[in-house]
Amino acid sequence: MSDRQNVAQLLTKAYDLLESGDINQAIVLGKQLIELKHARGFVVIALAYEQQGNINEAITVLKDGIAKVPGAWPLWELLGNIYSDQKQFPEAYSAYNKALSCPNVDKALINYNLSILLKREGKFDQALSICEAIDSMDLKTKKEALKLSLLNELSKYDEVVELGNKIISNIFAQEKISDDQFQDLARTYSEIGRAHWLGKYDKQLTWENAWRALEWDRGEPGALWLVREIISRKSPNSKWFSIIAKGKWHTAIEAGKPAPLFRTSYEIVCDTKEDALQNVQDLEPVEVRSSITIESIEEKENCPDNQQGVYWRSGYSFSDS
């Protein structure tokens, strides 16, 4: 196997591990990529730390990578994204500008992230202008989903519903929906649901679109927000729980083998551990709910001001035991 093939396989596996929440193993693969002189190893490790909430460590890893490979634009891009997420806007602008000065940079992707940054600053018209100017087929549906969110911010709810339904129709009209478009579909449904919620307070249509979003991306933040808003439950006894849930899948995944066990991680606000389990079961497929148990649970902090419900959940990790 060539080094290039080895790197490609390591990258694919590393991102799969990040998706399933297997942070430690993802870091191991990130280090292997760095040993193979591949800059995206720093990206993998930084993403792993970010997923753990270790933002300072993620930034340190990226700065270390930049010191070694200053022309690697993906490092600058992720650094900008993290600063943007942390609302450190001047630092984010600086990182994106550094990325744009790198060779072979994906300018459309950086402009996409700049549009998100402007949205976070509340500069919705400017963000929309940059978003609409992005000319990249690879980012077509992502750009359109971002445009929907900006139109929602500008209270153009009817436009969101009309454009969102067109986007969905166009995606389903394709011969095959790519894995990358699953998340875009989820975001589109989520933004349509948000338009129904903010524009007409239509609980039914909001609920339907939120669930469609979660069918395509189980962790879609906007859809999880809609579910929490619809339920609209607060309690002075609310606590933040980090959970690993375990259950038995309802069908075989590999031919000739029994249905596997699965694990998935959740971040939930509720009153008790029993409520936490109920929250998990309510969002999982009906066929597996009765098998779900809590493998580990950590009570982090009191949060009486938060809406109760699920704030984040990972993908699945399957195993025989």
ROLO-865068 format. One record per residue (C-alpha): residue in three letters; x, y, z. Coordinates in nm, 4 decimals. Each point is the difference from the previous one (the first is absolute). Last residue first. Layout:
# residues N
ATOM,Ala,X,Y,Z
...
This chain:
# residues 321
ATOM,Ser,-2.0036,-0.6662,2.3443
ATOM,Asp,-0.0154,-0.0661,-0.3732
ATOM,Ser,0.0632,0.3628,-0.0886
ATOM,Phe,-0.1581,0.3053,-0.1613
ATOM,Ser,0.0853,0.3658,0.0738
ATOM,Tyr,-0.2894,0.2248,-0.0886
ATOM,Gly,0.0004,0.3731,-0.0736
ATOM,Ser,0.0306,0.2582,0.2707
ATOM,Arg,-0.2629,0.1965,0.1856
ATOM,Trp,-0.0325,0.3639,0.0988
ATOM,Tyr,-0.2385,0.2317,0.1845
ATOM,Val,-0.2737,-0.2489,0.0917
ATOM,Gly,-0.2832,0.1280,0.2179
ATOM,Gln,-0.0833,0.2514,0.2704
ATOM,Gln,0.0090,0.3697,-0.0794
ATOM,Asn,0.2844,0.1556,0.1941
ATOM,Asp,-0.0475,0.2483,0.2863
ATOM,Pro,0.0151,-0.2628,0.2750
ATOM,Cys,0.3503,-0.1125,-0.1016
ATOM,Asn,0.1695,-0.1941,0.2789
ATOM,Glu,0.3314,-0.1501,-0.1023
ATOM,Lys,0.1817,-0.3074,-0.1286
ATOM,Glu,-0.1823,-0.3199,0.0962
ATOM,Glu,0.1858,-0.2817,-0.1721
ATOM,Ile,-0.1698,-0.3101,-0.1367
ATOM,Ser,0.1342,-0.3344,-0.1164
ATOM,Glu,-0.1496,-0.3092,-0.1628
ATOM,Ile,-0.3566,0.1314,0.0049
ATOM,Thr,-0.2388,-0.2590,-0.1403
ATOM,Ile,-0.1797,-0.0377,-0.3309
ATOM,Ser,-0.1650,-0.3303,-0.0916
ATOM,Ser,-0.3604,0.1271,0.0205
ATOM,Arg,0.0789,0.2865,-0.2354
ATOM,Val,0.1453,-0.2082,-0.2833
ATOM,Glu,-0.2991,-0.0467,-0.2337
ATOM,Val,-0.1428,0.3464,0.0707
ATOM,Pro,0.3089,0.1649,-0.1473
ATOM,Glu,0.1798,0.2300,0.2479
ATOM,Leu,-0.1105,0.3497,0.1015
ATOM,Asp,-0.2468,-0.0986,0.2731
ATOM,Gln,0.2383,-0.2620,0.1393
ATOM,Val,0.2717,0.2567,0.0645
ATOM,Asn,-0.2361,0.2420,0.1734
ATOM,Gln,-0.1402,-0.2849,0.2115
ATOM,Leu,0.3509,-0.0960,0.1103
ATOM,Ala,0.0661,0.3595,0.1058
ATOM,Asp,-0.3293,0.0108,0.1899
ATOM,Glu,0.1136,-0.3035,0.2001
ATOM,Lys,0.3309,0.1733,0.0700
ATOM,Thr,-0.1948,0.2907,0.1454
ATOM,Asp,-0.1105,0.3586,-0.0658
ATOM,Cys,0.0778,0.0623,-0.3669
ATOM,Val,0.2623,0.1536,-0.2296
ATOM,Ile,0.1609,-0.2480,-0.2375
ATOM,Glu,0.3344,-0.0533,-0.1735
ATOM,Tyr,-0.0066,-0.3406,-0.1706
ATOM,Ser,0.2428,-0.2685,-0.1120
ATOM,Thr,-0.0805,-0.3103,-0.2044
ATOM,Arg,0.0761,-0.3677,0.0398
ATOM,Phe,-0.1237,-0.2872,-0.2114
ATOM,Leu,-0.0343,-0.3761,0.0348
ATOM,Pro,-0.0037,-0.2030,-0.3150
ATOM,Ala,-0.2813,-0.1873,-0.1805
ATOM,Pro,0.1222,-0.3527,-0.0611
ATOM,Lys,0.2610,-0.0796,-0.2665
ATOM,Gly,-0.0400,-0.1834,-0.3313
ATOM,Ala,-0.0184,0.3190,-0.2035
ATOM,Glu,0.1282,0.3041,0.1856
ATOM,Ile,-0.2339,0.2680,0.1335
ATOM,Ala,-0.2565,-0.2316,0.1570
ATOM,Thr,-0.3219,0.1683,0.1059
ATOM,His,-0.1533,0.1494,0.3153
ATOM,Trp,0.3184,0.1323,0.1601
ATOM,Lys,0.0535,-0.0937,0.3650
ATOM,Gly,0.0558,0.2772,0.2522
ATOM,Lys,0.2555,0.2106,0.1843
ATOM,Ala,-0.0115,0.3638,0.1092
ATOM,Ile,0.2997,0.2149,0.0868
ATOM,Ile,-0.1162,0.3073,0.1853
ATOM,Ser,0.1119,0.3496,0.0916
ATOM,Phe,-0.2625,0.1591,0.2266
ATOM,Trp,-0.0757,0.3693,0.0586
ATOM,Lys,-0.2355,0.0523,0.2917
ATOM,Ser,-0.3488,0.1448,0.0306
ATOM,Asn,-0.1454,0.0269,0.3527
ATOM,Pro,-0.1417,0.3514,-0.0432
ATOM,Ser,-0.1901,-0.1426,-0.2976
ATOM,Lys,-0.0595,0.1047,-0.3576
ATOM,Arg,-0.2188,-0.1531,-0.2711
ATOM,Ser,-0.0710,0.1469,-0.3417
ATOM,Ile,-0.0934,-0.3234,-0.1840
ATOM,Ile,-0.0105,0.1979,-0.3268
ATOM,Glu,0.3166,0.1911,0.0855
ATOM,Arg,0.1937,-0.3152,0.0918
ATOM,Val,-0.1049,-0.1706,-0.3242
ATOM,Leu,0.0924,0.3126,-0.1979
ATOM,Trp,0.3435,0.0151,0.1621
ATOM,Leu,0.0622,-0.3661,-0.0891
ATOM,Ala,-0.0915,0.0883,-0.3594
ATOM,Gly,0.2405,0.2937,-0.0054
ATOM,Pro,0.2821,-0.2085,0.1446
ATOM,Glu,-0.0251,-0.2857,-0.2550
ATOM,Gly,0.1397,-0.2968,0.2010
ATOM,Arg,-0.2055,-0.2800,-0.1509
ATOM,Asp,0.0654,0.1237,-0.3516
ATOM,Trp,-0.2384,-0.1237,-0.2696
ATOM,Glu,-0.2760,-0.1308,0.2281
ATOM,Leu,0.0665,0.2936,0.2330
ATOM,Ala,-0.0977,0.2457,-0.2740
ATOM,Arg,-0.3209,-0.1883,-0.0699
ATOM,Trp,-0.0750,0.0207,0.3711
ATOM,Ala,0.0484,0.3774,0.0065
ATOM,Asn,-0.2101,0.0388,-0.3150
ATOM,Glu,-0.2970,-0.1827,0.1495
ATOM,Trp,0.0264,0.1835,0.3333
ATOM,Thr,0.0068,0.3433,-0.1639
ATOM,Leu,-0.2918,-0.0928,-0.2241
ATOM,Gln,-0.2043,-0.1066,0.3020
ATOM,Lys,0.1076,0.2828,0.2298
ATOM,Asp,-0.0910,0.2808,-0.2403
ATOM,Tyr,0.1256,0.3101,0.1790
ATOM,Lys,-0.0604,0.1913,-0.3244
ATOM,Gly,0.3325,0.1630,-0.0881
ATOM,Leu,0.2332,-0.1147,0.2758
ATOM,Trp,-0.1162,-0.3609,0.0131
ATOM,His,-0.0800,-0.0480,-0.3691
ATOM,Ala,0.3295,0.1679,-0.0929
ATOM,Arg,0.1848,-0.2172,0.2513
ATOM,Gly,-0.1520,-0.3130,-0.1515
ATOM,Ile,0.1159,0.1114,-0.3442
ATOM,Glu,0.3442,0.0635,0.1495
ATOM,Ser,0.0087,-0.3495,0.1514
ATOM,Tyr,-0.1141,-0.1654,-0.3225
ATOM,Thr,0.2836,0.1777,-0.1810
ATOM,Arg,0.2512,-0.0859,0.2704
ATOM,Ala,-0.0924,-0.3672,-0.0185
ATOM,Leu,0.0219,-0.0013,-0.3780
ATOM,Asp,0.3436,0.1591,0.0222
ATOM,Gln,0.1087,-0.2635,0.2523
ATOM,Phe,-0.1065,-0.2809,-0.2322
ATOM,Gln,0.1604,0.1819,-0.2924
ATOM,Asp,0.3525,-0.1094,0.0877
ATOM,Asp,-0.1082,-0.3647,-0.0159
ATOM,Ser,-0.0951,0.0512,-0.3629
ATOM,Ile,-0.3590,-0.0255,-0.1191
ATOM,Lys,-0.0229,-0.2108,-0.3157
ATOM,Glu,-0.1885,0.0448,-0.3254
ATOM,Gln,-0.0795,0.3544,0.0987
ATOM,Ala,-0.3633,0.1110,0.0188
ATOM,Phe,0.0104,-0.0380,0.3785
ATOM,Ile,0.2579,0.2792,0.0226
ATOM,Asn,-0.1948,0.2286,-0.2324
ATOM,Ser,-0.3237,-0.0534,0.1915
ATOM,Ile,0.1740,0.0786,0.3300
ATOM,Ile,0.1481,0.3210,-0.1379
ATOM,Lys,-0.3374,0.1051,-0.1422
ATOM,Asn,-0.1669,-0.0633,0.3370
ATOM,Gly,0.2605,0.2186,0.1681
ATOM,Leu,-0.0439,0.2811,-0.2517
ATOM,Glu,-0.3749,0.0247,0.0625
ATOM,Val,0.0199,-0.0514,0.3774
ATOM,Val,0.2896,0.2431,0.0394
ATOM,Glu,-0.1615,0.2627,-0.2240
ATOM,Asp,-0.3143,-0.0145,0.2159
ATOM,Tyr,0.2138,0.0547,0.3101
ATOM,Lys,0.1849,0.3125,-0.1092
ATOM,Ser,0.0643,0.1048,0.3599
ATOM,Leu,0.3571,0.1184,-0.0817
ATOM,Glu,0.1377,-0.2678,0.2340
ATOM,Asn,-0.2152,-0.2534,-0.1840
ATOM,Leu,0.1458,0.1214,-0.3307
ATOM,Leu,0.3462,-0.0546,0.1483
ATOM,Ser,-0.0866,-0.3566,0.1020
ATOM,Leu,-0.1362,-0.0726,-0.3476
ATOM,Lys,0.3178,0.1374,-0.1598
ATOM,Leu,0.2044,-0.2376,0.2156
ATOM,Ala,-0.2062,-0.2915,-0.1328
ATOM,Glu,0.0576,0.1242,-0.3555
ATOM,Lys,0.3753,0.0299,0.0535
ATOM,Lys,0.0129,-0.3507,0.1420
ATOM,Thr,-0.2030,-0.1240,-0.2990
ATOM,Lys,0.2377,0.1534,-0.2547
ATOM,Leu,0.3277,-0.0461,0.1865
ATOM,Asp,0.1570,-0.2545,-0.2356
ATOM,Met,-0.1583,0.1803,-0.2946
ATOM,Ser,0.1921,0.3128,0.0922
ATOM,Asp,-0.0861,0.3591,-0.0835
ATOM,Ile,-0.0413,0.1914,0.3250
ATOM,Ala,-0.1497,0.3419,-0.0837
ATOM,Glu,-0.3298,-0.0748,0.1783
ATOM,Cys,0.1837,-0.0661,0.3266
ATOM,Ile,0.2027,0.3203,-0.0213
ATOM,Ser,-0.3165,0.2107,-0.0445
ATOM,Leu,-0.1856,-0.1954,0.2675
ATOM,Ala,0.2776,0.0642,0.2520
ATOM,Gln,-0.0090,0.3712,-0.0785
ATOM,Asp,-0.3786,0.0063,0.0485
ATOM,Phe,0.0231,-0.2023,0.3210
ATOM,Lys,0.2673,0.1962,0.1821
ATOM,Gly,-0.1033,-0.1373,0.3408
ATOM,Glu,0.3562,-0.0854,0.0965
ATOM,Arg,-0.0896,-0.3682,-0.0164
ATOM,Lys,-0.1285,0.0522,-0.3531
ATOM,Leu,0.3277,0.1677,-0.0935
ATOM,Leu,0.1880,-0.3075,0.1238
ATOM,Ile,-0.2288,-0.2334,-0.1959
ATOM,Ser,0.0662,0.2044,-0.3150
ATOM,Leu,0.3722,-0.0203,0.0715
ATOM,Asn,-0.0348,-0.3778,0.0203
ATOM,Tyr,-0.1538,-0.0117,-0.3464
ATOM,Asn,0.2679,0.2416,-0.1202
ATOM,Ile,0.2660,-0.2426,0.1253
ATOM,Leu,-0.1709,-0.2868,-0.1815
ATOM,Ala,-0.0231,0.1968,-0.3254
ATOM,Lys,0.3664,0.0949,0.0236
ATOM,Asp,0.1179,-0.3629,0.0156
ATOM,Val,0.3677,0.0779,0.0470
ATOM,Asn,0.2492,-0.1310,-0.2550
ATOM,Pro,0.2827,0.2086,0.1481
ATOM,Cys,-0.0669,0.1847,0.3279
ATOM,Ser,-0.0984,0.3692,0.0099
ATOM,Leu,-0.3692,-0.0818,0.0420
ATOM,Ala,0.0823,-0.2091,0.3070
ATOM,Lys,0.1806,0.2941,0.1608
ATOM,Asn,-0.3085,0.2148,-0.0628
ATOM,Tyr,-0.2134,-0.2702,0.1628
ATOM,Ala,0.2281,-0.0062,0.3058
ATOM,Ser,-0.0091,0.3800,0.0370
ATOM,Tyr,-0.3772,0.0122,-0.0332
ATOM,Ala,-0.0320,-0.2681,0.2701
ATOM,Glu,0.2359,0.1848,0.2353
ATOM,Pro,-0.2065,0.3177,-0.0409
ATOM,Phe,-0.3214,-0.2030,0.0620
ATOM,Gln,0.0811,-0.1803,0.3208
ATOM,Lys,-0.3625,-0.1151,0.0219
ATOM,Gln,0.1105,-0.3456,0.1194
ATOM,Asp,-0.1523,-0.1631,-0.3093
ATOM,Ser,0.1788,0.2599,-0.2167
ATOM,Tyr,0.3300,-0.0733,0.1740
ATOM,Ile,-0.0575,-0.3694,-0.0666
ATOM,Asn,-0.0879,0.0630,-0.3641
ATOM,Gly,0.3036,0.2244,-0.0494
ATOM,Leu,0.2290,-0.2693,0.1428
ATOM,Leu,-0.1734,-0.2497,-0.2278
ATOM,Glu,0.0728,0.2193,-0.3036
ATOM,Trp,0.3585,0.0720,0.1021
ATOM,Leu,0.0690,-0.3728,0.0313
ATOM,Pro,-0.1816,-0.0748,-0.3281
ATOM,Trp,0.2236,0.2655,-0.1701
ATOM,Ala,0.3242,-0.1917,0.0412
ATOM,Gly,0.2599,0.2640,-0.0921
ATOM,Pro,0.1355,0.0391,0.3525
ATOM,Val,0.0881,-0.3720,0.0302
ATOM,Lys,0.2100,-0.0439,0.3173
ATOM,Ala,-0.1064,0.3174,0.1794
ATOM,Ile,-0.3510,-0.0507,-0.1358
ATOM,Gly,-0.0105,-0.3489,0.1513
ATOM,Asp,0.1028,0.1293,0.3411
ATOM,Lys,-0.2594,0.2758,-0.0313
ATOM,Leu,-0.2605,-0.2631,-0.0838
ATOM,Val,0.0914,-0.2162,0.2978
ATOM,Thr,-0.0071,0.2996,0.2352
ATOM,Ile,-0.3424,0.1043,-0.1293
ATOM,Ala,-0.1384,-0.3467,0.0657
ATOM,Glu,0.1552,-0.0060,0.3474
ATOM,Asn,-0.1598,0.3347,0.0815
ATOM,Ile,-0.3373,-0.1267,-0.1217
ATOM,Asn,-0.0104,-0.3124,0.2142
ATOM,Gly,-0.3766,-0.0457,-0.0357
ATOM,Gln,0.0379,-0.3681,-0.0805
ATOM,Gln,-0.1138,0.0649,-0.3564
ATOM,Glu,0.2608,0.2760,-0.0228
ATOM,Tyr,0.2695,-0.2427,0.1133
ATOM,Ala,-0.0991,-0.2453,-0.2724
ATOM,Leu,-0.0239,0.2761,-0.2604
ATOM,Ala,0.3523,0.1131,0.0930
ATOM,Ile,0.1295,-0.3573,-0.0317
ATOM,Val,-0.1581,-0.0450,-0.3429
ATOM,Val,0.1188,0.3404,-0.1225
ATOM,Phe,0.3569,-0.0671,0.1167
ATOM,Gly,-0.0067,-0.3260,-0.1962
ATOM,Arg,-0.1217,0.2095,-0.2916
ATOM,Ala,0.3565,0.1203,-0.0444
ATOM,His,0.1255,-0.3326,-0.1365
ATOM,Lys,0.3662,-0.0745,0.0680
ATOM,Leu,-0.0625,-0.3760,0.0433
ATOM,Glu,0.0825,0.0426,0.3701
ATOM,Ile,-0.2697,0.2697,0.0042
ATOM,Leu,-0.2477,-0.2512,-0.1423
ATOM,Gln,0.0916,-0.2493,0.2720
ATOM,Lys,-0.0594,0.2693,0.2618
ATOM,Gly,-0.3471,0.0624,-0.1407
ATOM,Leu,-0.0663,-0.3740,0.0104
ATOM,Val,0.0715,-0.0092,0.3729
ATOM,Ile,-0.2111,0.3119,0.0495
ATOM,Ala,-0.2935,-0.1716,-0.1709
ATOM,Gln,0.0476,-0.2965,0.2354
ATOM,Asn,-0.0341,0.2283,0.2999
ATOM,Ile,-0.3050,0.1818,-0.1345
ATOM,Asp,-0.2274,-0.2922,-0.0793
ATOM,Gly,-0.3069,0.2262,-0.0310
ATOM,Ser,-0.1579,-0.1783,-0.2963
ATOM,Glu,0.0585,0.2947,-0.2325
ATOM,Leu,0.3561,0.0433,0.1235
ATOM,Leu,0.0658,-0.3681,-0.0670
ATOM,Asp,-0.1387,0.0311,-0.3532
ATOM,Tyr,0.2250,0.3040,-0.0522
ATOM,Ala,0.3046,-0.2025,0.1050
ATOM,Lys,-0.0996,-0.2973,-0.2183
ATOM,Thr,-0.0271,0.2158,-0.3107
ATOM,Leu,0.3271,0.1764,0.0784
ATOM,Leu,0.1838,-0.3267,0.0646
ATOM,Gln,-0.1280,-0.1468,-0.3249
ATOM,Ala,0.1058,0.3042,-0.2017
ATOM,Val,0.3409,0.0063,0.1700
ATOM,Asn,0.0609,-0.3678,-0.0784
ATOM,Gln,-0.1035,0.0508,-0.3616
ATOM,Arg,0.2419,0.2928,-0.0311
ATOM,Asp,0.2788,-0.1939,0.1721
ATOM,Ser,-0.0432,-0.2772,-0.2578
ATOM,Met,-0.1320,-0.3458,0.0913
